[in-house]
Amino acid sequence: MPAQNYSHDFLNLVLATARLVDATSIERMAERLAEVRERGGRLFILGVGGSAANASHAVNDFRKLCGIETYAPTDNVSELTARTNDDGWETVFSGWLRISRLSVSDALLILSVGGGNAEKNVSVNLIRAIDYAKTIGTIVLGIVGRDGGYTKQRADCFVRIPTVNEALVTPLAEAFQAVVWHALCSHPVLAMQKAKWESISA
């Protein structure tokens, strides 16, 4: 993309991506999350890199706005690095979920650019967490880019962020993770209270 018109072109790619995201899959995810809340389950959000930062933000929104007990393992850097150092990066999430007594009432939400790929050794810790959740019967949700990777293969419900430019897969996928979870947290099926500025305006 030429530097002269980069910002204009980037925003056009945002528009193109938004038009291609399947809104029906977001509706399905909202319904699944509402079911988790109704049965008193918890939501665990997993992400690596920029997706980990998104997970932390999403935890706040699902807890505060939707009333769902929500956690992200990456919010505890001491445990995260201890598990990485002592047991290895691949099991850092599955080990955390085991200690958290992940159950069939809970849900796992994967935020990932590629969804995990064992053959390419990418986000294997997400793959191990998904496998662990499946052995328990926990539902697996995903907001993922590219072809969806391992998350798409195993998820009960997922939203795929389509690739509109191979040179900008990561920034668009991670940006749209935020778009999708904000759509969920403001969804009438899930929202229990308004965000601050919306409540002031009301």
N, C-alpha and C positions, 0 to 999 in steps of 0.2 A: 504494500500500500504506500503510495507516495506521501512524503512528509507534509507537503503543502496542504493537502486536503484530508489529512489523517483523521482529525476529530470529526469532521463531517461524515467521512466514510464509516468510522467506528459507530457513530450513532445510527447510521443507516443499517448496519449489521445488527444493532440492538433491536431495531424495528423488525427486521427480517426474522430474528430469532423469536421474538414475542409472537409473531404471527404463526410460527410453526409449532410452538409448544402446545401439547394436547391438553386443553382445559378440562376435558372429561377425566383425565387421570388425576388432576388436582382435586376435582370433586370427590372422586373415589377415596383419595387419601384423607380428605377432610372427614369423610364418614368413618373411615377406619380409626382415625385418631379420636373421634367422638366416642366410639365404642370402647377404646382403651380407657378413656376418662370415666365412662359410665360404670365400668367394672372395677374401678379403683386401681388400674394398672399404672405403671410408670413408663416414661419415654426416655430412652437412652440414645443420644445423638453422637455419632462418630464421624470424625473427619481428620484429615492430615493436611498440614501446611495451611494454605489459605482457607481450606474447608474446615480446619480446626477452629480458626477464628470465627467463621460463620456459625459453627456449632455452638460456641460460647454465646454469641448474640441470640441465636435461636432458642437456647435454653431459657434465657431471660423472658423472651416473648411468650413461649408456651406456658411457662410457669405463671407469669404475671397477668397476661391477657386471657389465657385459655384455662387456667386452673388445673393444668396437668403437671403432676410431679415429674420433673425432667432433670436429667443430668448429662454432662459431657465429661468423659474420663480425662480429656486433655486440659480441663480446668484445674486439675491438681498436678502441677508440674513436678512436685516431689515424688509422688507415687509413679507418675509416668516415667520419669528418668530412672527411678529405682528399678522398676520392672524392666525397662530397656537394658539397663546395665547388668542386672542379675539374671534375667530370664531370656532376654532377646526381644527384638523389635516385633517379630512376627506374632508373638502371643500377648503383646502389651494390652490389647483390648479384651481379648477373650478371658485373660486372667482377671482383669478388673471386673468384668461382667459376672464371672463365677463368684467372686467375693461379694458382689452386690446381690447375689441370689436371684439372678435373672429368672423370670418365671413365664408361664404361658399367658399370664394376664398382661404382661408388659409388651412393649414394642421397641424395635431397634430401627432407628432412622439413619441411613447412610448418606452423607454428603460427600460427593467425590467427582472429580473431573472425568475419570475413566471407569470408575466402578470396581476397580481391582482386576489384576491380570496375573495369574500365577506363572504362566509361561514367560512373561516378560519381567517377572519379579517386581511388580508395581503394586503397592498398597496390599501386600499380603496380609498385614495385620487386620485389614477390613475383611478379607476373605475368611480368616480364622474366626473372627467374631461372628460372621454370618453363619458359618458352619456350626458354631457352638449354639447360636440362637435356634437353628433349625433342629438340633438334637433335643431341645427342650420344648419346641412347639411355639416359640415366641414369633410373632409376626414380624416380618422384615419389610421395611419401607425404604425407598431410595429416591434421592434427587441427584441425578447423574448425567454427565455429558457423554460425548462420543457415541459409541454403540451400546453403552450401558454396562459393558464388561460383566464381571461375575455377579454384581449386584442385580443386573437385569435378569440373569439366569435363575437366581434363587429368590428374588423378592416376591412378596405377595402383592405388592402394589408399588409402582415406581413412576416417577415423572422424568422423562428424558429431555435434556436440553440439547436440541439438535445442533450439529456442527454446520455453520454457514460459511466459515472461513478457517481452513486448516492452520493458518498462521496465528489465529487468535482463539484457539480452543479453550485454554485455561481462563483468560480474563472474562470471556463471555459465560462459560459454565459456572464459574464461581459467582459472578454477578447475578446470574439468574437463579442460583440457589437462594439468594436473598429475596428475589422477586417472588419465588414460589412459596417460601416459608412465610413471607408477609401476607401473601394471598390466603394462606391457611389460617394464620393467626387472626386475620380480620374477617374470616368467613363466618357468616351467621350461625353455622352449625357448631363452631368452636368458640367464637369470641364471647367471653363472659363480661368483659368490661372494655371500654374505649381507652386508647392511648391518651396521654396527657393532653396534647394539643387538640385532639378531637373532642375530648371532654370539655375543654375550655370553650371551644367554638359552640358546642351544644348549649 
